[in-house]
C-alpha cells in the first residue's frame, strides 16, 4: 500500500508540471557545445516547467545516557524535499525517515518509520497565494518559545529543528511589500474539532508586527477555546550602531464549554528576548518565558501532558540563554541553558561544532539536568502508572553528524 501511495504522489508532482508548462519553452533536448546533433543533454528545467529541485539532509545522533544501566541509544533522520514549479503553481513534498535504536527506541512504537511530512500545492499571483495540503505553519518570532503560535512545538534539545506539519489551507493576501493577511484553516476529524483563524502582519518603523485570532476546536476532550496572539520583532539601531535584535510575543487562551455547562478560567503566556553579536566571533541570546497554565510547585506539574506532547515545559517561569563563540573558521563553541525559575532546576548543554566541509558538520556535546528531587530537571523518574517508571531527564552525551545534499 505504501508503494502505491508513493507512486501516486510522484505522479502528482510530475504530471501537473508537464501539463502546465509553457508552450514557448525550447526543446527538451538541446544541442551540445560540439555542434553535433548527436551530442544532446537532458534539460530537466524544460521538462518540468520552471524547474524541479531536490534537497536532502541526514541527521545522525549517537547518544550515551547516564542511567543506572549506562545505556546507549541512537536517533537517525533523513529528510528529502522535492519541489516542482510551473507557472503560478508549486508542488512540495517532504519525506522523513526515522530510525531509533537502544535507549531511544522506547520512545517510538517502531524502530523504523517514515512519514510524508509535507504534501501541498500552491497557486499564487502578485497579491494572493493559496496553499492546500500538509504544510509547515510557523508564525512565531521567538528562539526557544513561541507563545503566539498554535502550530509550533519546539524541541528542548534543538530549538532550530523543524516542527511537524499540519493538514491545512493557508490563504495569504499580500497588501503591498510588507503587509498582508493570513487565513488559516486546520480541520480536525470533524469540522468543529479544527482550528480556524486569521493573522494580520505588517512592518512599522523597522519592526515586524503581527496579531492573530483563532478558534481552537477540541482544545481538550471537553473544551473549545478562542485564542488571541501577538508578536513583534526588530532591531534597535542608533546612528551607526547596530544594536541587539529584540522580540516579544504572547497568547491568550479563552477556553469555553461548547455545551455552556461550566465556566472555565482563561490563561495567558508570553515571552521576550534579545540577541546581540558582540564581536565577529561572539554572540549571545537571552529569552524569558511565562506560562500561566504551568505549575507553580512540583505537585502541580503535568508530567503526562509533557510525555503526550501537550506541554513543552512544566513550570510557569523560565530563563533561557545561549552563548556562541567561533574558535576558528571551522570550529564553534556554544552553550545553551534553561532554568526553571519556580523550582531552581537547570538544563544546560555545551557543544563543539566542527565544519567538516561545505555541507557536512559534526557536533560533540551533552546535556546536564540539575536540581533537587522534586524539581522539573532534577526529578529522577516519571511514574507512567501500572508500575512503569522511566528516567525523567538523564544526563546525556552525544555525537551528531549532519549532512546536506
C-alpha positions in Angstrom: 0.0 0.0 0.0 2.8 2.4 0.8 4.4 1.8 -2.6 1.1 2.5 -4.4 0.7 5.7 -2.3 4.2 6.8 -3.1 3.6 6.2 -6.8 0.5 8.3 -6.7 2.4 11.1 -5.0 5.2 11.0 -7.6 2.5 11.4 -10.4 1.0 14.3 -8.5 4.4 16.0 -8.6 5.5 15.4 -12.2 2.3 15.3 -14.2 1.0 18.8 -13.3 4.4 20.3 -14.1 4.3 18.9 -17.6 0.7 19.7 -18.2 1.0 23.4 -17.3 4.4 24.0 -18.8 4.7 26.9 -21.2 4.3 26.1 -24.9 7.1 28.6 -25.9 9.9 26.8 -24.0 12.8 25.4 -26.0 13.0 21.7 -26.8 13.8 19.3 -24.0 16.9 18.1 -25.7 19.4 20.9 -26.6 22.4 20.5 -28.9 25.8 20.2 -27.1 28.6 22.6 -27.4 30.3 20.5 -30.0 27.6 21.4 -32.5 26.7 17.8 -33.4 23.0 16.9 -33.2 24.1 13.6 -31.6 25.7 15.4 -28.6 22.5 16.2 -26.7 22.0 16.8 -23.0 18.8 16.3 -21.0 17.2 19.5 -19.7 15.1 18.9 -16.6 14.4 22.6 -16.3 12.4 22.4 -19.6 10.7 19.1 -18.9 9.3 20.2 -15.5 8.2 23.7 -16.3 10.2 26.2 -14.4 12.2 23.6 -12.5 12.4 20.6 -10.3 14.6 20.7 -7.2 15.7 18.1 -4.7 17.3 18.7 -1.3 18.3 16.1 1.2 19.5 16.2 4.8 20.8 13.5 7.1 20.9 13.9 10.8 22.6 11.1 12.8 22.8 11.0 16.6 24.8 8.6 18.8 23.9 9.1 22.4 25.0 7.9 25.9 22.5 8.2 28.7 23.7 8.3 32.3 21.0 5.9 33.7 21.6 3.1 36.2 22.4 0.8 33.4 24.6 3.3 31.5 22.6 2.9 28.3 23.4 3.9 24.7 21.0 5.0 22.0 20.8 6.4 18.6 18.4 8.6 16.6 18.8 9.0 12.9 16.7 11.1 10.5 16.7 11.6 6.7 14.8 14.4 5.1 14.1 14.5 1.4 12.4 17.6 -0.1 11.2 17.7 -3.7 9.6 20.8 -5.2 8.2 21.3 -8.7 7.3 24.7 -10.2 5.3 25.5 -13.3 4.0 29.0 -14.0 1.9 30.1 -10.9 1.9 26.6 -9.4 4.2 25.0 -7.0 4.1 21.5 -5.5 6.1 20.4 -2.4 6.8 17.0 -1.0 8.9 16.3 2.1 9.5 12.7 3.2 11.1 12.0 6.6 12.6 8.6 7.6 13.4 7.9 11.2 15.4 5.1 12.8 15.7 4.5 16.5 18.0 2.2 18.5 18.9 1.3 22.0 17.6 3.6 24.7 15.9 5.9 22.2 13.8 3.0 20.8 11.5 3.0 23.8 10.1 6.4 22.8 8.8 5.2 19.4 6.3 2.4 18.7 8.6 1.3 15.8 12.3 1.2 15.5 11.9 2.4 11.9 9.2 4.6 10.5 8.6 7.1 7.7 6.1 9.8 7.0 5.1 12.3 4.4 5.6 15.5 6.4 4.7 17.9 3.6 2.5 17.4 0.6 1.0 20.6 -0.7 0.2 22.6 -3.8 0.4 26.4 -4.0 -1.1 28.8 -6.5 0.0 32.4 -6.4 -0.3 35.8 -8.0 1.2 39.2 -7.2 -1.5 39.7 -4.4 -2.7 36.2 -3.4 -1.3 32.8 -2.5 -3.3 29.7 -1.9 -1.6 26.7 -0.3 -3.5 23.4 0.2 -2.3 20.2 1.8 0.1 19.1 4.5 2.4 22.1 5.2 4.6 23.7 7.9 2.8 26.5 9.7 5.2 28.6 11.8 4.4 32.2 12.7 6.2 32.8 15.9 9.2 35.1 16.3 10.9 33.6 19.4 14.0 31.4 19.6 13.1 28.8 22.2 9.5 29.8 23.0 6.6 30.7 20.6 3.6 31.5 22.8 1.7 33.2 19.9 1.9 30.2 17.7 -0.6 27.3 17.9 1.3 25.1 15.5 4.9 25.2 16.8 6.1 22.8 19.5 9.9 23.4 19.7 12.4 20.8 20.7 14.1 21.5 24.0 17.2 19.8 22.8 17.3 21.5 19.4 15.2 24.7 19.1 16.2 25.0 15.4 14.5 21.7 14.4 11.5 21.9 12.1 8.2 21.2 13.6 5.7 18.6 12.3 3.4 19.9 9.6 -0.4 20.3 9.6 -3.1 19.5 7.1 -4.3 23.0 6.3 -5.5 25.5 3.8 -3.4 28.7 4.1 -4.7 31.8 2.2 -2.4 34.8 2.1 -3.4 38.2 0.8 -0.4 40.5 0.1 -1.1 44.1 0.9 2.0 45.7 -0.6 5.5 44.6 0.1 5.4 44.4 3.9 1.8 43.8 5.0 -0.7 41.0 4.5 -3.4 38.8 5.9 -3.2 35.1 6.5 -6.4 33.0 6.7 -5.7 29.6 8.3 -7.9 26.5 8.4 -6.7 23.3 10.0 -9.6 20.9 10.1 -9.9 18.1 12.6 -11.5 14.7 12.1 -14.7 16.7 12.3 -15.1 20.4 11.2 -15.9 21.5 14.7 -12.6 20.0 16.0 -10.4 22.1 13.8 -8.6 25.4 14.3 -9.6 28.4 12.1 -8.5 31.9 12.2 -6.7 34.9 10.7 -3.4 36.7 11.2 -2.5 40.3 10.2 1.1 41.3 9.7 3.0 44.4 8.8 6.2 46.3 9.4 6.3 49.6 11.3 9.4 51.6 11.9 11.6 48.6 11.2 9.7 46.2 13.4 7.7 43.2 12.2 4.3 43.2 13.9 1.6 40.6 13.8 -1.7 39.9 15.5 -3.9 36.8 15.3 -7.2 35.2 16.3 -8.0 31.5 16.2 -10.9 29.3 17.2 -9.5 26.1 18.6 -11.8 23.2 18.4 -11.1 20.2 20.7 -8.9 22.4 22.9 -9.2 19.5 25.4 -11.5 16.5 25.3 -14.3 18.6 26.7 -13.5 22.2 25.8 -13.0 24.5 22.8 -11.2 27.8 23.0 -10.7 31.2 21.5 -7.1 32.3 21.1 -5.6 35.8 20.6 -1.9 36.2 19.9 0.6 38.9 19.0 4.3 39.2 18.1 6.8 41.9 17.5 10.4 41.6 16.4 13.1 44.0 15.2 16.5 45.5 15.8 17.5 48.6 17.8 19.6 50.9 15.6 21.1 54.1 16.9 23.1 56.0 14.3 25.8 53.8 13.0 25.4 51.3 15.9 23.5 48.1 15.1 22.1 47.2 18.5 20.5 44.0 19.6 17.7 42.2 17.9 14.7 42.1 20.2 11.3 40.3 20.2 8.3 39.7 22.3 5.1 37.7 21.7 2.2 36.3 23.7 -1.0 34.4 23.6 -4.3 34.4 25.5 -6.3 31.2 25.7 -10.0 31.7 26.4 -11.4 28.1 26.8 -15.1 27.5 27.0 -17.6 24.6 27.3 -19.5 24.2 24.0 -22.5 23.0 25.9 -22.4 26.1 28.2 -22.4 24.0 31.4 -19.1 25.1 33.0 -17.2 28.4 33.3 -13.5 28.0 32.6 -10.7 30.3 33.5 -8.5 31.9 30.8 -4.7 31.6 30.8 -2.0 33.6 29.1 1.6 33.1 28.1 4.3 35.4 26.9 8.0 35.6 26.0 10.6 38.3 25.4 14.1 38.0 24.2 17.1 39.6 22.6 20.3 38.6 20.8 23.4 40.6 20.1 26.7 40.0 18.3 29.4 41.5 20.5 32.2 40.7 18.1 32.7 38.9 14.8 33.3 35.7 16.9 30.9 36.0 19.8 27.1 36.3 20.1 24.5 35.8 22.9 20.8 35.1 23.0 18.6 35.6 26.1 14.9 34.8 26.4 12.3 34.9 29.2 9.0 32.9 29.2 5.9 32.9 31.4 3.1 30.4 31.1 0.1 30.9 33.5 -1.1 27.4 32.8 2.2 25.9 34.2 2.6 24.6 37.7 4.0 26.8 40.4 5.0 23.8 42.5 6.2 20.3 41.8 2.9 18.7 42.8 1.2 20.8 40.1 3.4 19.6 37.2 1.6 17.9 34.3 4.0 15.1 33.5 1.6 13.1 31.4 0.9 16.3 29.3 4.7 16.6 28.8 5.0 13.0 27.7 2.0 13.3 25.4 3.3 16.5 23.7 0.5 18.7 25.1 3.1 20.7 27.1 6.6 21.9 26.2 7.6 22.7 29.8 6.1 22.1 33.2 6.6 25.3 35.2 5.5 28.9 34.9 8.6 30.9 34.5 11.8 30.2 32.6 15.0 32.0 31.6 16.9 30.7 28.5 20.4 31.7 27.3 22.6 30.7 24.5 26.3 31.7 24.0 28.2 31.1 20.8 31.8 31.7 20.0 33.8 30.9 16.9 37.1 29.4 18.0 38.3 29.3 14.4 36.8 29.4 10.9 35.9 25.7 11.3 35.1 25.3 15.0 32.4 26.8 17.1 31.8 26.5 20.8 28.3 27.1 22.2 26.4 26.6 25.4 22.7 26.8 26.0 20.9 26.8 29.3 17.4 26.9 30.6 16.4 27.4 34.2 13.0 26.8 35.8 12.7 30.0 37.9 10.0 28.4 40.1 11.9 25.4 41.4 15.5 26.4 40.5 16.3 23.4 38.4 18.6 23.8 35.4 19.2 22.2 32.0 22.5 23.1 30.3 24.1 21.9 27.1 27.7 22.7 26.0 28.6 21.8 22.4 31.5 21.9 20.0 30.6 22.1 16.3 33.1 21.2 13.5 32.5 22.3 9.9 34.0 19.3 8.0 33.1 20.6 4.6 30.6 22.9 2.9 27.7 20.6 3.6 28.8 18.3 6.5 29.2 19.3 10.1 29.8 17.3 13.3 28.9 18.2 16.8 30.1 16.8 20.1 28.2 17.8 23.2 25.9 16.8 26.0 23.1 17.9 28.3 23.1 18.1 32.1 19.9 18.2 34.1 20.4 19.6 37.6 18.2 20.2 40.6 16.7 18.6 43.7 14.5 15.5 43.6 11.2 17.4 43.5 12.1 19.7 40.6 11.5 19.6 36.9 15.0 18.9 35.7 16.3 17.2 38.9 13.4 14.7 39.1 14.6 11.1 38.9 11.7 9.2 37.4 8.3 9.6 35.8 5.6 7.3 37.0 3.6 6.1 34.0 1.2 4.0 36.1 1.0 0.3 36.3 4.4 0.0 38.0 6.1 1.5 34.9 8.7 4.2 35.6 11.2 5.8 33.2 14.0 8.3 33.9 12.8 11.9 33.6 15.9 13.6 32.4 19.1 11.5 32.5 22.3 13.3 31.7 23.3 12.7 28.1 26.4 12.9 25.9 26.2 12.8 22.1 28.0 12.8 18.8 25.9 14.3 16.0 26.7 14.4 12.3 24.6 16.4 9.8 25.0 16.3 6.0 23.1 18.2 3.3 23.0 17.4 -0.3 
